[in-house]
Amino acid sequence: MTNGRGADGSSAADPADGRGAADEGGTVDRDAVRVDRVMDGLRAFGANYTEFTRRFATWLGLHSTDAAALVEILYAEDQGAPLSPARLSERVSLSSGATAILLKRLEQAGHIVRTRESTDRRVVTLRSSPDIRPRAMAFFGPYSERMAQAMAAYPPEEIERFEQFLGTLRSTMDALLANEYENGGPTPPAP
């Protein structure tokens, strides 16, 4: 990987030993160590979030992909921007056919409803069912409370800078996926 790790996974800068990576003059590259720690932290947060979704799936007796879709539907509703099946398909990285099958399972389980709220009656809106919202709130309530407590420890200016930082990372990743990784990834080097 390119976040300061060698091909064997070893760290070019081991923050635990305090040495860091040295440049040609022997100076410690503390910025590289910091970037490495931030990238490790973001990766670990993403892995933990995925684990929360997996446990939510187990708790509801769903496949993890179904639970991830349900979380996306609930989140979009909370943001005041409910999803269409096409938008959900993008969010969970499934084909339209696979998304249709997934939605049928969620609907049959009583977790979602499809509505036609637009003036264009062809547009389908995905909503959580009245029964699933209290269950989701019960499961994710402790998570939400702890995250709010953790962020409350930082002044609003820091949170705003972190929002900007995450926005920059997200737009960078979106551009990479749309360009360099559009067809699955860069061309592998010849053996």
BAZAMAR-314171 format. One line per field, with one value per residue (C-alpha): z, y, x; residue in one letter. Coordinates in nm, 3 decimals, always signed. Each point is the difference from the previous one (the first is absolute). Layout:
# BAZAMAR-314171
c3	c(Z/...)
c2	c(Y/...)
c1	c(X/...)
type	c(A/...)
# end
This chain:
# BAZAMAR-314171
c3	c(+0.000/-0.038/+0.347/+0.122/-0.004/-0.185/-0.232/+0.292/+0.209/+0.229/+0.092/-0.147/+0.310/+0.320/+0.220/+0.294/+0.010/-0.047/-0.279/-0.305/-0.354/-0.059/-0.307/-0.166/+0.270/+0.276/+0.103/+0.121/-0.238/+0.265/-0.263/-0.168/+0.339/+0.071/-0.343/+0.056/+0.340/-0.142/-0.289/+0.245/+0.218/-0.293/-0.115/+0.352/+0.035/-0.332/+0.113/+0.328/-0.182/-0.225/+0.311/+0.152/-0.320/+0.005/+0.360/-0.088/-0.273/+0.247/+0.253/-0.262/-0.156/-0.335/-0.247/+0.051/-0.344/+0.084/+0.330/-0.172/-0.244/+0.286/+0.182/-0.319/-0.031/+0.366/-0.022/-0.317/+0.164/+0.305/-0.234/-0.165/-0.333/-0.037/-0.260/-0.325/-0.089/-0.252/+0.262/+0.251/-0.264/-0.026/+0.379/+0.057/-0.325/-0.143/-0.346/-0.051/-0.022/+0.324/+0.168/-0.115/+0.156/+0.322/+0.021/-0.048/+0.296/+0.220/-0.100/+0.066/+0.341/+0.078/+0.032/-0.287/-0.212/-0.352/-0.058/-0.292/+0.145/-0.306/-0.248/-0.246/+0.102/-0.152/+0.278/+0.289/+0.344/+0.260/+0.358/+0.315/+0.144/+0.324/+0.175/-0.089/+0.104/+0.378/-0.031/-0.189/+0.258/+0.280/-0.169/-0.113/+0.297/+0.209/-0.307/-0.075/+0.362/+0.034/-0.329/+0.103/+0.336/-0.169/-0.240/+0.274/+0.142/-0.297/-0.071/-0.295/-0.201/+0.018/-0.099/-0.295/-0.111/+0.035/-0.211/-0.269/+0.025/-0.038/-0.288/-0.177/+0.056/-0.127/-0.316/-0.063/+0.030/-0.216/-0.272/+0.023/-0.033/-0.293/-0.183/+0.083/+0.143/-0.235/-0.162/+0.318/+0.061/-0.163/-0.237/+0.205/-0.059/-0.226/+0.190)
c2	c(+0.000/+0.356/+0.132/-0.063/-0.380/-0.223/-0.282/-0.243/+0.209/+0.131/+0.362/+0.231/+0.209/-0.179/+0.257/-0.237/+0.019/+0.378/-0.012/+0.064/-0.001/+0.179/+0.205/+0.007/+0.231/-0.232/+0.233/-0.166/+0.052/+0.062/+0.105/-0.342/-0.168/+0.219/-0.070/-0.372/+0.014/+0.197/-0.247/-0.293/+0.171/+0.056/-0.359/-0.130/+0.224/-0.132/-0.358/+0.066/+0.159/-0.306/-0.219/+0.201/-0.059/-0.372/-0.028/+0.191/-0.259/-0.286/+0.174/+0.027/-0.340/+0.156/-0.047/+0.269/+0.152/+0.030/+0.169/+0.238/+0.097/+0.047/+0.224/+0.209/+0.035/+0.102/+0.245/+0.163/+0.044/+0.158/+0.244/+0.093/-0.147/-0.344/-0.230/-0.139/-0.359/+0.130/+0.220/-0.287/-0.221/+0.251/+0.028/-0.377/-0.076/-0.247/-0.035/+0.118/-0.363/-0.100/+0.312/-0.090/-0.346/+0.149/+0.251/-0.279/-0.187/+0.313/+0.076/-0.356/+0.009/+0.316/+0.221/+0.242/+0.137/+0.138/+0.316/+0.230/+0.349/+0.188/+0.172/-0.237/-0.321/-0.211/+0.111/-0.246/+0.119/-0.241/+0.045/-0.198/-0.168/+0.135/-0.324/+0.011/+0.357/-0.061/-0.317/+0.184/+0.279/-0.255/-0.161/+0.315/+0.219/-0.077/+0.049/+0.341/+0.113/-0.101/+0.163/+0.324/-0.009/-0.059/+0.291/+0.231/-0.003/+0.207/+0.366/+0.073/+0.148/-0.331/-0.198/+0.237/-0.049/-0.376/+0.017/+0.184/-0.255/-0.292/+0.179/+0.037/-0.367/-0.104/+0.212/-0.133/-0.358/+0.075/+0.140/-0.303/-0.240/+0.196/+0.025/-0.216/-0.284/+0.029/-0.338/-0.184/+0.155/+0.103/-0.239/-0.243/+0.009/-0.269/-0.295)
c1	c(+0.000/+0.111/-0.071/+0.353/-0.017/+0.240/-0.104/+0.027/-0.241/+0.274/-0.013/+0.257/-0.057/-0.084/-0.173/+0.025/+0.379/+0.002/+0.258/-0.214/+0.131/+0.327/+0.077/+0.344/+0.133/-0.124/-0.285/-0.315/-0.293/-0.265/-0.257/+0.023/-0.048/-0.303/-0.154/+0.057/-0.174/-0.295/-0.040/+0.019/-0.261/-0.237/+0.044/-0.068/-0.308/-0.131/+0.060/-0.181/-0.294/-0.021/+0.002/-0.289/-0.197/+0.088/-0.121/-0.317/-0.058/+0.046/-0.225/-0.277/+0.068/+0.096/+0.282/+0.265/-0.069/-0.371/+0.085/+0.242/-0.277/-0.245/+0.250/+0.040/-0.379/-0.034/+0.290/-0.133/-0.340/+0.165/+0.176/-0.330/+0.106/-0.159/+0.153/-0.129/+0.091/+0.258/+0.169/+0.000/+0.160/+0.287/+0.036/+0.028/+0.186/-0.251/-0.145/-0.357/-0.115/+0.171/-0.140/-0.353/+0.036/+0.142/-0.289/-0.252/+0.154/-0.004/-0.358/-0.118/+0.171/-0.198/+0.309/-0.068/-0.282/+0.015/-0.198/-0.074/+0.036/+0.118/-0.227/+0.168/-0.180/+0.278/+0.239/+0.013/+0.108/+0.133/-0.118/+0.059/-0.305/-0.148/+0.102/+0.371/+0.082/-0.039/+0.209/+0.273/-0.007/+0.032/+0.300/+0.182/-0.100/+0.311/+0.219/-0.154/+0.023/+0.365/+0.098/-0.175/+0.181/+0.335/-0.050/-0.127/+0.353/+0.119/-0.077/-0.229/+0.291/+0.190/-0.306/-0.049/+0.363/-0.041/-0.319/+0.197/+0.281/-0.242/-0.174/+0.333/+0.083/-0.342/+0.018/+0.352/-0.124/-0.305/+0.231/+0.230/-0.294/-0.143/+0.331/+0.302/-0.213/-0.297/+0.067/+0.101/+0.340/+0.324/+0.173/+0.208/+0.375/+0.140/+0.152)
type	c(M/T/N/G/R/G/A/D/G/S/S/A/A/D/P/A/D/G/R/G/A/A/D/E/G/G/T/V/D/R/D/A/V/R/V/D/R/V/M/D/G/L/R/A/F/G/A/N/Y/T/E/F/T/R/R/F/A/T/W/L/G/L/H/S/T/D/A/A/A/L/V/E/I/L/Y/A/E/D/Q/G/A/P/L/S/P/A/R/L/S/E/R/V/S/L/S/S/G/A/T/A/I/L/L/K/R/L/E/Q/A/G/H/I/V/R/T/R/E/S/T/D/R/R/V/V/T/L/R/S/S/P/D/I/R/P/R/A/M/A/F/F/G/P/Y/S/E/R/M/A/Q/A/M/A/A/Y/P/P/E/E/I/E/R/F/E/Q/F/L/G/T/L/R/S/T/M/D/A/L/L/A/N/E/Y/E/N/G/G/P/T/P/P/A/P)
# end
